[in-house]
Amino acid sequence: MKTELDLQIACEFDNLPSLEQFAMWADKVLSQYRDESELSIVICDEAQSQQLNNDYRGKNKPTNVLSFEFEAPPGIDIPLVGDLIICPAIVLAEAQEQEKSFHDHFAHMVIHGCLHLLGFDHIKSDDALEMESIEKKILFELNIADPYRDDI
């Protein structure tokens, strides 16, 4: 594995994926674009997610995943890609609403967040199609159904 992961559990939550699962999901993405990567994933409660989402995106509600890309100062070359902040309560609610496995949806959020850390976004439709295509391919390799199918 080329990705070094720092996993921080900042809230109590049942049935979280293991450190090994988080690391594997992140590495599936990051190793395609980087020779080596370092990443932090913080598992937080809804209040912290809402606060960060409001502070950094102007959206006063909790969200599933927030991505904070690391920008190294000039002349500093380290493999840190950034931080993902994931709220398991939101991930679980979405998984139930979309009739998906909690861990499968968590995998999607890690993959989605890592792509954001690499500079991908989904604001324009062409960019969204590219990002979704990469997500679907990686999820398929993990035997996880296409999260964008309408008939799930």
N, C-alpha and C positions, 0 to 999 in steps of 0.2 A: 504494500500500500504506500502510495506516495503522499498521502494527506495525513498531516498531524492534526488531531482534533482535541480541543479543550472543551469538554462538556460541563456546563454549570447548571445544576438543578436548583432554581431559585424559588420553587413552590412545591407543595405536596400534590401529587397526582398519581392515580393508580394506572398500572398497565402501560407505563412509558416504554418506548423502544429501548433496547440496550445500547450501551456505548458502541459496541461492535456494529450494530445496525446503523446507527447514525454515521459512524466512520465509513462504512461501506457505501452508504448512499451518497455521502459527500464526495468520496473518492471516485465513484462512478462518473461524476460530472467533472470534477476539478482535474483529474488525471488526464482527461482528454485535451486540456488546454494548457496545463502547467506541468513542468517536470517534478516540482514539489510544491506543496501548499500547506499553509497553516490556517486554521479556522477555529473560531469560537462559536459554539451554539449555546445560547442561554434559554432555558425553559422557564417561563415566567407566568404569573397569574394575570387575570384579566385587567386588574387595576394598573399594573405596570405596563402591559401592552397598550392599554388605552392612553396612558400618560405619554409614552414614547411616540405612539402614532399621532397624538395631538401635537406634541412638541416638534416633531420632525416632518410631519406630512400635513398638519393642519386638519386632521380628521379625528374628532373627539369620540372615538369608539375603539374597542379592542379589535385586533385583527389577527389573522392566522400566523403570518410570518412577516418580519421586518428584516431588511438587509442593509447593513452598514458597511460599505466598501472601504477598505483601508487604502489610503493614498500616502505612499511613502514620501518623505521629503526628498528633494533632489540629491542624488549621490548615495542614497541609502537603498540597498538592494536586499530585501528580505522576502521570504515567500508568503508572508501574511496576506490573505485575501480579504479578510474582514470578519464581521460578526453577523450571525443570524439570531434573532430573538423570536422564539416560537411560543405561542400560547396554546397549550394542549386543550384547554376548555373549548376554544374556538375550533381547533382542528377536530375534536370529537363531535361537536355540534354539527359541523359541516359534513363529517363522515356519515353521521346518522341521517341527516337531511338528504344527502346524496346517495344513501344506501351503499356505502363503501366501507371497507375494513378500516378501522382506526389506524393501524400500522401502515397500510397501503397509502392512506391519505397523508400520513406523517412523512412517508418516503417522498411523496409528491411535493410536499412543502419544503423539504430539505433540498431536493433537486431544483425546484423553482427558485428558492432563495439563493442557492449557489450560482445559478445562471445570472441572477441579478448582480451578484458580487463580481462576476466576470464581465459585466457591462451590458448584458442583454436586457431588453425591456419589452413591454407589450403595449406601449402607448399607441403607436401606429400599427395599422392592421398587418402590413408586411412584416414588421418586427415581431408582432404577436404570433404570426404563422410560423416564423422561423423558430421562435422560442418554444412554442407548443410542439413543433415537430421534434426538436431535440428532447424535450421532456417525454414525449410519447415513446421515442426510440429507447431511451434509457429505462423507462418504466417497463416496456416490453421485455427488455433484457432481464429485468428483475421479476418477470412473470406477473406484472401488475397491469390491470386493464387500463385502457385509454381513459383518462379522467375527463376528456372533453366530449366523449360520446353522448349524444342526446338520449339514447335509448337505455341507459344504465338505470 
